[in-house]
Amino acid sequence: MSEPTRLGRIGLMLGQIALAVVILLPFFWMVSVSLKPGTEPFAIPARLWPEHPTLDNYVTAFRPEFRVYFLNSMVVSFSTVLVTVTLALLAAYTFTRAQSRAILVCMSLIVAAQMFPASAIIIPIYKLMKEADLLNTYPSLVIAYITITLPVAIWMLRGFMARLPIELDEAAAIDGCGPFRTFFSVILPLCRPGIVATAVFVLIVTWQEFLFALSFTSTREMRTLPVGMNDFIGQYGIRYGELMASSVLISLPVVAVFFLLQRQFVAGLTAGAVKG
């Protein structure tokens, strides 16, 4: 190996280490503060690791209200994942197999829908939910989350399905399969990496979403985890230890899902990036 190549590899490795430190330091600090007693987060000089670690903040954070918030987030997030991925699969399959002017118009509208931030569409969605008497219910949050995740989910799955040759559909048709049987028996099993990548993306977006959850819920019984964390922010101060402990507890499910499905997630993203 030549000297310039070796120096290049060393420089690349050092850059990766520096980037990892920059990215992971806030998470390390979050865990550190969650293990500190009540007065230690304000100690001078500040310590990266607590001098007397304690789990009291976790015991306090894992109160009955937190369990209600956790259940609400689970119901809303997984319902959104199920509905969004199902609709996105059907739409993506149509966009990759059907060729017409109407399809092109629909694709253009989907691209346009991604350009609007959530804050721009929250008022009309709120009015619709109010007219339908759905405020402070699970359906209102699920519908709101679908509006912000479905366009991206369609494009993610479309990019993956565009790699599947049309000859698969033709071979299935020769064997007597109709469109629905072709989709469920031939196309769907081949889309597993793309489905996993899309599902993880939707889960992360809905699990951490705050604006819609705050606007569409009015009782403590319907709050999700991001909104429930406001309980630790009071008029006269912030309980940093308990706030960081709840943040760690909120992050663990998503981190666990990502590590369990990381191979399929990366495969789905890279496959969808090749064509489409």
Residue pairs with C-beta under 8 A, 6 or more apart in sequence:
27 251
28 48
29 48
30 244
30 247
30 248
31 244
31 248
32 47
32 48
32 49
32 50
33 41
33 240
33 241
33 244
34 57
34 58
34 241
34 244
34 245
34 247
34 248
35 50
35 53
35 54
35 55
35 57
36 50
36 53
36 54
36 57
36 241
37 50
37 52
37 54
37 56
37 241
38 241
40 47
40 50
40 51
40 52
41 240
41 241
56 241
57 241
57 242
57 244
57 245
58 245
58 248
58 249
60 242
60 245
61 232
61 242
61 245
61 246
61 249
62 249
65 220
65 228
65 231
66 225
66 228
66 246
66 249
68 220
68 221
68 223
69 223
69 224
69 225
69 227
69 228
70 225
72 138
72 222
72 223
72 224
72 225
73 207
73 224
73 225
75 138
76 138
76 141
76 142
76 145
76 206
76 213
76 224
77 203
77 206
77 207
78 203
79 138
79 142
80 141
80 142
80 145
80 146
80 149
80 202
80 206
81 199
81 202
81 203
81 206
83 142
83 146
84 145
84 146
84 149
84 150
84 153
84 198
84 202
85 153
85 157
85 195
85 198
85 199
85 202
87 146
87 150
87 153
87 154
88 150
88 153
88 154
88 156
88 157
88 198
89 157
89 188
89 191
89 195
90 183
91 154
91 157
91 158
92 154
92 155
92 157
92 158
92 160
92 161
93 161
93 183
93 187
94 103
95 103
95 106
95 107
95 154
95 158
96 158
96 161
96 162
96 164
96 276
97 166
97 169
110 151
110 154
110 155
111 151
111 155
113 147
113 151
114 151
114 152
114 155
118 148
118 211
118 212
119 211
121 147
121 148
122 144
122 211
122 212
122 215
125 143
125 144
125 147
125 212
126 135
126 215
126 216
129 135
129 140
129 143
129 144
129 216
134 140
134 143
135 216
135 217
135 218
136 216
136 217
136 218
136 219
136 222
137 222
138 222
140 216
141 212
141 213
141 216
141 217
141 224
144 212
144 216
145 202
145 205
145 206
145 209
145 212
148 205
148 209
148 212
149 201
149 202
149 205
149 206
152 201
153 198
153 201
153 202
155 276
156 194
156 197
156 198
156 201
156 268
156 269
156 272
157 191
157 194
157 195
157 198
157 272
158 272
158 276
159 194
159 271
159 272
159 273
159 274
159 275
159 276
160 191
160 193
160 194
160 197
160 268
160 271
160 272
160 276
161 187
161 191
161 194
161 276
162 275
162 276
163 271
163 272
163 274
163 275
163 276
164 187
164 190
164 191
168 182
168 186
168 187
168 190
169 182
169 186
169 187
172 181
172 182
172 185
172 186
173 182
177 185
177 186
192 264
193 264
193 265
193 267
193 268
193 271
194 268
194 271
194 272
195 268
196 261
196 264
196 265
196 268
197 264
197 265
197 266
197 267
197 268
197 269
197 272
198 268
200 257
200 258
200 261
200 265
203 254
203 257
204 254
204 258
207 225
207 250
207 253
207 254
208 226
208 254
209 224
209 226
210 226
210 227
213 223
213 224
213 226
213 227
214 227
217 223
217 224
217 227
220 228
225 246
225 250
226 250
228 246
229 243
229 246
229 247
229 250
232 238
232 239
232 242
232 243
232 246
233 239
233 243
258 265
